[in-house]
Structure formats: structure tokens, C-alpha cells
Amino acid sequence: EGAGESIDCEPLQLTWTYQELQAGEGIVPREGSAAVLHYSSRLYGRDGPLLSASVLDMKEDEDAPRPFVFEVGDASVIPGLNEAIVTMREGSRGVLVLPPHTHYTSKRKEPKPLTRQGRKILSQFLSRKDPPPVLVMEIHLLGVAAIPPAIMSRDGYVDQQTLQSALYRDSSGHYGLRAETVKEEETSSS
């Protein structure tokens, strides 16, 4: 016993992995641009409990939930998503596997779960003392948009709520960000 015996064990995953299921042909997001995506996220693997989702299995129409939009490089977004998104092309679909140190923390909570159940699962997960599980995200990068300077704060920051309210989809299906949205809100609140 002991010498010469091999032990089967899984290697420690140090970084995220991405498996492309459908290649995109559009542009690649870069830091400072806005990435627009549909996603679902699950703890413990692809069959684990659903933590959050925008819409992946539904047809996109007017009644579908809005996609998640974020500024690439935003520190409130989970790091693995920020890092992986810049390797994808607009139109890509794939599966992103995130080890614990590359996903949710008490400070990095975007994309936030949209349901009460998802928020409860995330809260329980963040309060645990034992090692956190992997997070698996299915992602469809719908679009990449420039962020209009008019929606940024004076320090060059744009918050999540502003990005969501500025998001639009034109008649050809492309996503963009309206600069007028914030100006209208500022005018009405003055």
C-alpha cells in the first residue's frame, strides 16, 4: 500500500474555461465598450440550481426579458465574465466555467440574480465558510456598443441602471445605447 499507487483526483482549476458552441462573426468587445448578452448561470455545473438568467431558451421578442448589458472592465462584474467576454465575437454562444475565485464575491455581484430565489441562493452562497462551487454560465453575446460620453458621470463611470435604461435594439436587430436617455432624466429631475 502507498508506494507506486496512483490516486485519481481532479486538477485544481486555476482559471476560467470557455467552450464555444457557435462562432460569432461580429466585433470583439474591448475594455470600456458595452457588452450586451443573454445568459444563464448555475452553481455546481450545467445541471445545478439556476442562479440567474436573462433569456436563453426563449425566442427574442418584445415580451422577452431585456438582455444584460455591462461596461467591459467594470469592477462590479464578476471577473471571469469580464475576462472571457473580450475573447468572444459578437454573435458567439458558449459555456463559461468559472472557478470560485473568478465569480461572485461580496463586491462583485453583477449580473445580479433577477428572481427572489436567485438572490436567496447567491446570499446563502456568499455567507458560506466552506469552499464555494464552480459557476457555469451559458452566454450569447448579442452585441457590442460604444458608450456615449453623455451617459457617463464626470469621473468616466457609467452605472448599471443607466446602461440598462439606455439600451435599445434597432429595426435590423443591432443593439446600441441612447445618449438622450440620461439627458431626459436629468432635465425632468431639475
N, C-alpha and C positions, 0 to 999 in steps of 0.2 A: 504494500500500500504506500502511496506517496510518490516516490521517485519514478519518473518515466510516465506517469499517468497524465492524460490531458484533461483539462477541465473546460467544458463548454460554457462560454459566457459571452454576452453581447458586449461589443466595444462601446466605450463611452462616446456618445455623440457630442462633439465639441462645437459644431456649427449647424446652421440650418441646411436642409436639402430641399431642392425643388425638382419635381418631375413634371416636365411639360407634357400635357395631354393634347394640346392643339397649339400649333405655332401661330403667332401673330405676325402681321406684315406691316404694322404701323410703326410709329416712332417709339423710342426708348425714353422713359421718364428720367429726368435728372434732378438733382437737388434744387429745390426752390420752385419746381413746377408742381402742378396739382395732378395727382393720380386719381382716376375715377374707376371704381371697381365694384363688382358684386363678389360676395364671399360667404362662406360658412366656416365656422370654427368649432372644433370638437376637442375635448380633453381626452387623453389616453389613446388616441388613434382614430381612424376613419369611422369606426363603429361606436365610438364613445358618445357620451352625452353631448347634445348640441349646446354650445355655449352662446353662440350668436350667429346671425346670418342677415344679409341684406336680402338677396333673392338670387338663387342659382337654378333652382328647378322649375321656376315659373316662367311663363312667356312674358317678355317685356312689353308692357302696355301702360296705358295711363293709370291703371289701378295698382300697378306693381309698386312695392316699396322703392324708395329712392336709393340709388347706389351710395356707397361710402366714398367720400372724397376727402383727401388729405394732402397737405403740403409735404412733398418728399423731403425728409430730413427733420420733420417736426419731432421734437423730443418727447411729446406726449404719446406718440405712436410706438407700438411695440417694435423693438429694434430689428428683429428678424424680418418683419414686413418691410420696414424702411430699406434694409439691405437687399432683400430679394427683388423688390419691385424695380430696381434700376438694372436688373439683368433680363427683364421681360420686355417684350414689344407689345404695343397696343394691339388688342385682339387675342392675345395669348390666354390660354386656360391651363391651369395646372394645379398640382398639390404641393403645398409647402409644409414641411415637417420642422417644427421649432422645438429644440430642447429648452428646458426651463429657463436658462439664463438669457434666452433670446426672445422671450414673450412677456406676458403680463407681470407687472410689479406694482407696488403702491403708487408709483409716479407715472408709469407708462400704462395707460388704461384704454387707449384707442386702438382699434374700434371698440367702443363700449357696447355691451350686450343691449339689445333693443327690448327684450322682454324682461318681465319681473323675475321669471325663473332663471334666465341667463345671468342677471345681476346677482341673484342669490348664489348661484354656483360660483361666479367669479369672487364674490365676497368671501365665501367659505374657503375657496382655493387660496386667496391671498392671506387668510388668517391661519393657515396650517403651518405646523412646525416641521413636518416630515417633507422629504424632497418632493417638489411639485412634478406633475406629469408632463409629458410632451403635449404640445398643442398642434393639431393638424388643421390647416386652412386649405379649403378649395377656393381658388381665386380665378376670376375672369377680369382681366384688365380691359375695361371698356374704352377708356380714353385717357389722353394726357392733355392738359390745358395750361396755358400761361396764366399766371396770377396777375390780374390787373393791379397796378400800383394804387388805384383809387380804393381798393378794399383792404389795403394793408394799414396797420397802425403806423404811427410816426417812427417807431423803432423797427419797422420792417416785418412785423409779425402779423399773421392772419389767423384768427381763431377758427375752431371747428364749426361753430354755429354760422359764422359769416360765410365760410366756404359752402356749407350746405345750402344756405339761402341764396347764394349767388349762382348755384349750379343750374344749367339749362341744357336741353337737348334740342338741336335744330331739326328741321324737316328731313335732312339727309341722315339723321341718326348720330351726328357728331356731338360730343359734349364740349361745353365751354363754361366760362364764368362771366357773369354780368358785372360790370363796374357800377352800373346805376343803382343796384340793389341797396348798397350801403348809403349812397348819397341820398336816396329817397328816405331811408330810415332816419338818417341824421337830420334831414330837413323837417320831417314830421315830428321829431322829438325836440326840435329847437323852439 
